[in-house]
Amino acid sequence: MRDRFRAGDPSALGEAYDEHARVLYHYAFRVCGDRAAAEDVVSAAFLEAWRCRGMVHAEGGSLRPWLLGIATNIMRGAAREARRRDAALARMPERGVLPDFADDVLARMTDGEQIRAARAALGKLRRREREVFTLVVWAGLDYAAAGEALGIPVGTVRSRLSRARERLRKLADAELRAARREERAAAVAVRSRTNAAPAPEPVSRALSAPSDVRPALVPRSIPENQA
């Protein structure tokens, strides 16, 4: 497929998209934490790949590392642009509080304490560590392919991945402990409210109510058509 892609065969682009778009999307989402942004990254990556198809070597294996490298550069460029924009906004006179959407990442996560803790911790990794971890662990690249995608030596991939795993383990443990403390506090609050609520009236007391109240609870007689 490399030859056809390099030659500008549209069917090769379609095959590449079908084979790699899902992996690129999950990688982009893990890095930037936003579904819409991840979709934009995938689209931009394939457009850039098609524009630069002449750079594809005729010899080689899968296009995946190359495509993931393009996606990485796109996200890095977007991050730089966001930092410049934030710096410009910080220099402007304050006109109210701007919303921070960083916590939107947590709202998109699947159920499970450990999964939530791991993903929250992943967002706290340094960007370079997060990129390596995501490429190797979630995108399934080996060290050489991850190095090709990021433009770094295999040894750098190993060292960054080792640091990422160690930091992620510590951060995830801290996130999990914090989540469990919040759950315990919520459970205590619920029990306190339950114990403070008045107990329901026993049924026996309701049935022993005066005769002018009892007809609403127990009929005096069974209607003839039901006897």
C-alpha positions in Angstrom: 0.0 0.0 0.0 3.0 2.3 0.6 3.7 2.6 -3.2 0.1 3.3 -4.0 -0.2 5.9 -1.2 3.0 7.6 -2.3 1.7 7.6 -5.9 -1.5 9.4 -4.9 -3.9 6.5 -5.3 -7.2 7.6 -3.5 -8.0 4.0 -2.7 -4.8 3.7 -0.7 -5.9 6.7 1.4 -9.2 5.1 2.1 -7.5 1.8 3.1 -5.1 3.7 5.4 -8.0 5.5 7.0 -10.0 2.3 7.6 -7.0 0.6 9.1 -5.5 3.4 11.3 -8.2 6.1 12.0 -9.5 4.3 15.1 -6.1 4.0 16.6 -5.3 7.6 15.8 -8.6 8.7 17.4 -8.0 6.8 20.7 -4.4 8.1 20.9 -5.5 11.7 20.3 -8.3 11.4 22.9 -5.9 10.0 25.5 -3.5 12.8 25.0 -5.9 15.8 24.7 -8.9 14.4 26.6 -11.6 15.9 24.3 -13.6 13.9 21.8 -14.2 16.7 19.3 -10.6 17.7 19.4 -9.5 14.1 18.9 -11.8 13.9 15.8 -10.2 17.1 14.5 -6.7 15.7 15.0 -7.6 12.5 13.0 -9.0 14.6 10.1 -6.0 16.9 10.1 -3.5 14.0 10.3 -4.9 12.3 7.3 -5.1 15.5 5.3 -1.5 16.3 6.2 -0.4 12.7 5.4 -2.0 13.0 2.0 -0.4 16.4 1.4 3.0 14.9 2.4 2.6 11.5 0.7 5.7 12.0 -1.3 7.7 11.7 2.0 6.6 8.1 2.4 9.4 5.6 1.8 8.6 2.9 -0.7 10.2 0.3 1.6 8.9 -0.2 5.1 6.0 -1.7 7.1 2.8 -0.1 8.4 2.0 3.5 8.0 0.8 3.7 11.5 4.0 5.1 13.2 4.2 7.8 10.6 0.6 8.7 10.9 0.8 8.8 14.7 3.9 11.0 14.4 1.9 13.5 12.3 -1.0 13.4 14.9 1.6 14.1 17.6 3.0 17.1 15.8 -0.6 18.5 15.2 -1.4 18.2 18.9 1.9 19.8 19.9 1.2 22.7 17.6 -2.3 23.0 19.0 -0.9 23.0 22.6 1.6 25.8 21.7 -1.2 27.8 20.1 -3.3 27.4 23.2 -0.5 28.5 25.4 0.0 31.6 23.3 -3.7 32.3 23.4 -3.8 31.9 27.2 -0.8 34.2 27.6 -2.5 36.8 25.5 -5.7 36.5 27.5 -3.8 36.8 30.7 -2.4 40.2 29.6 -5.9 41.5 28.9 -7.9 43.3 31.5 -10.0 40.8 33.5 -13.7 40.9 32.5 -15.0 38.0 34.6 -14.0 34.5 35.1 -13.3 32.4 32.1 -14.6 28.8 32.3 -12.1 26.1 32.7 -13.0 22.9 30.8 -10.2 20.8 32.0 -12.5 18.8 34.2 -14.6 17.8 31.2 -12.2 14.9 30.7 -13.4 13.3 33.9 -17.1 13.5 32.7 -16.2 11.4 29.7 -14.6 8.5 31.5 -16.1 5.1 31.9 -17.3 3.7 35.3 -15.0 2.1 37.8 -12.9 3.6 40.6 -9.6 2.4 39.2 -10.2 3.4 35.6 -11.3 6.9 36.8 -8.2 7.2 39.0 -5.8 6.0 36.2 -7.2 8.4 33.6 -7.2 11.3 36.0 -3.6 10.5 36.8 -2.7 10.1 33.1 -3.8 13.7 32.6 -1.3 14.8 35.2 1.7 13.3 33.5 4.1 15.5 31.6 3.1 15.7 28.0 6.2 13.8 26.7 5.6 11.0 29.2 1.9 10.8 28.3 2.7 10.6 24.6 5.1 7.7 25.0 2.8 5.9 27.4 -0.2 6.3 25.2 1.6 5.1 22.0 3.1 2.0 23.7 0.4 1.0 26.0 -2.8 2.0 24.2 -1.8 2.3 20.6 0.2 -0.9 20.9 3.4 0.3 19.2 6.8 -1.3 20.1 9.6 0.9 21.2 11.1 1.3 17.8 7.7 2.3 16.2 7.0 4.7 19.1 10.4 6.3 18.6 9.7 6.7 14.9 6.4 8.3 15.6 7.9 10.8 18.1 11.2 11.3 16.4 13.2 10.2 19.4 15.7 7.3 20.0 14.5 4.0 21.4 16.5 4.6 24.6 14.6 7.8 25.1 11.3 5.9 24.6 12.3 3.4 27.3 13.4 6.0 29.8 10.3 8.2 29.3 8.0 5.1 29.5 9.7 4.0 32.8 9.2 7.4 34.3 5.6 7.6 33.1 4.7 4.2 34.6 6.3 5.1 38.0 4.6 8.5 38.2 1.3 7.1 36.9 1.3 4.4 39.6 1.8 7.0 42.4 -0.7 9.5 40.9 -3.3 6.8 40.4 -2.9 5.6 44.0 -3.4 9.1 45.2 -6.5 9.6 43.0 -8.0 6.4 44.2 -7.5 7.2 47.9 -9.0 10.6 47.3 -12.0 9.1 45.5 -12.6 6.6 48.3 -12.4 9.3 51.0 -15.1 11.2 49.1 -17.3 8.1 48.9 -16.9 7.4 52.6 -17.8 11.0 53.5 -20.9 10.8 51.2 -21.9 7.5 52.8 -21.6 9.0 56.3 -23.7 12.0 55.3 -26.4 9.8 53.9 -26.5 7.6 57.0 -26.7 10.8 59.2 -29.7 12.1 57.2 -31.4 8.7 57.4 -31.0 8.4 61.1 -32.3 11.9 61.6 -35.5 11.3 59.6 -38.7 10.5 61.5 -39.6 6.8 61.5 -42.7 5.8 59.5 -45.9 5.2 61.4 -46.4 1.5 62.2 -49.2 -0.3 60.3 -50.8 -1.6 63.5 -51.2 2.0 64.7 -52.9 3.0 61.4 -55.3 0.1 61.6 -56.2 1.0 65.2 -57.3 4.5 64.2 -60.8 5.8 65.3 -63.8 4.5 63.4 -64.3 7.7 61.5 -60.8 7.3 60.0 -60.8 3.5 59.5 -63.1 3.4 56.5 -60.3 5.0 54.4 -58.0 2.1 55.4 -60.3 -0.9 55.9 -63.8 -1.2 54.2 -66.7 -1.8 56.7 -68.1 -4.5 54.4 -67.5 -6.3 51.1 -69.7 -5.0 48.3 -72.4 -7.5 47.3 -71.1 -8.1 43.8 -67.7 -9.2 45.3 -69.2 -11.4 48.1 
